[in-house]
Amino acid sequence: MMHPLRRFLFLLLVGLLPAAVWSLAPPRFPRPQPRSRPGVNGVGDYEYETRYFRQRLDHFSFPGVGDEDEAAAFFQQRYLVGRGGGWAGPGGPIFFYCGNEGDIAWFAANSGLVWEAAPRFAALIVFAEAIHRYYGESMPFGSKAKAYNDSKSLAYLTAEQALADFAVLLTDLKRNLTAEGSPVVLFGGSYGGMLAAWMRLKYPHIAIGALASSAPILQFEDIVPSTIFYDLVSDDFRRESLSCFLTIKDSWKELDDQGNEQDGLLKLSKTFHLCQTLKTSGDLSDWLSSAYSYLAMVDYPIPSEFLMPLPANPIKEVCINIDSQPEGTSTLERIYAGVNVYYNYTGTVGCFDLTDDPHGMGGWDWQACTEMVMPMSYSEGRSMYPPYKFDYPSYAEDCIKSYGVRPRPRWITTEFGGHNITKVLEKFGSNIIFFNGLLDPWSGGGVLKNISESVIAIVAPLGAHHIDLRPATPDDPDWLVALRESELKIISGWLSDYYGAGGALFQPVADKGSSSS
């Protein structure tokens, strides 16, 4: 059985093992669910052209000419180019979004800041699935089945290859547009934010700066406490309601106890309106834990449909449902009432399929078994989960069984850094904005303090997962509006420095309150 730490590395999956022994998983980063228009030329309110680039499979080797594998040495990677028509032309800025571990259209639909800011800078918009082959339509070897066949075919699914995809695509695109002098500003949220920051550090000649939103670049080895993610999830629930927090904390043992009773799994399946009868109580624990983690990540002050259709302040709504049940309602029935806010806020779901993976995130399991090893534990006092300490030998053994590979837990920090981050970036880094919302559990692995005059940390106490990148709405709180303006003024400074006095090809961001703001 796949180790939970990998099985949901964006969401959070916790596997409940016999005798209530918990095995942990770093959540996968959130996956957007856009409302697409018919056709292929746009998503949401944004229009784009879909293009493909003949990309090299392995940037770090040189296959011989005429080899039978030469044809397989390339694949078609998809990227989207905005159709707004506001680009200044050759020499004008390029806003490049570093796509995440999923279909690039999801991220184009949910990254309104890029679309809304581009006209102010006369920037060309590019969203690149190139950033991650093996996701969306960008599949090496011609199909997902062949790309995901085994460790040999998956070997090219790495952050290093993805960043090289960026560099090659951008270099070729600028050459074709006769725009070699155009400055590139990188954007990315979550894992895409990590890639944007790393891209700026690894290829400073390709991009002049990066906005890395909710990018947990420190969530490796022992740089931050392994308990921090789940401690922050727990803090979000305790912040809303202590009784809600305690109900969730008590529920895990009750769930496990009932699962061990005769017909207990059938009863649990009925209580939680599942489409199929549970095979283990751990599967249900995973499903519940995933919801809590996602809720913490997207605890936005406004309604959203980023992951699921959700109300404003969804954790508050979950806790209201848990706390307001009539006297005599069991703990697990209260839990169902709460989690129903996440999984069925619209009331249209008849039953829940715990195996459903509508976004095709399987590639992350491989990444978590190779270089994206993020140790996660549960603390004893602060957490609403039973205590658990990350067990690397067990984690590694599961990866060997699943893929025949052994993880390299120190490789990411060797390749991109992380230890002594302040000293390193103060001396060798520049032009990076790290945004973090403190309600977001991934903020525990983020950069939360300014490192230098140009490596800036913007922190929002009431912000959640890359809320700054979300499309603007009339209901946005004043702090969010001001935060976005701060980010754009910093980016404006980067571009002004690049063009020099009198050479601007873009409309600078005006001070707040001016006629152009």
Secondary structure, 3 states (H helix, E strand, C coil): CCCHHHHCECCCCCEEEHHHEEECCCCECCCCCCCCCCCCCEECCEEEEEEEEEEECCCCCCCCCCCCCCHHHEEEEEEEEECCCCCCCCCCCEEEEECCCCCHHHHHHCCHHHHHHHHHHCCEEEEEHHHHCCECCECHHHCHHHHCCCHHHHCCCCHHHHHHHHHHHHHHHHHHCCCCCCCEEEEEECHHHHHHHHHHHHCCCCCCEEEEECCCCCCCCCCCCCCHHHHHHHHHHHHHCHHHHHHHHHHHHHHHHHHCCCCHHHHHHHHCCECCCCCCHHHHHHHHHHHHHHHHHCCCCCCECCCCCECCCHHHHHHHHHHCCCCCCCHHHHHHHHHHHHHCCCCCCCCECCCCCCCCCHHHHHHHCCCCCCCCCECCCCCCCCCECCCHHHHHHHHHHHHCCCCCCCHHHHHHCCCCHHHHHHHHCCCEEEEEECCCHHHHHCCCCCCCCCEEEEEECCCCCCHHHCCCCCCCCHHHHHHHHHHHHHHHHHHHHHHCCCCCCCCCCCCCCCCCC
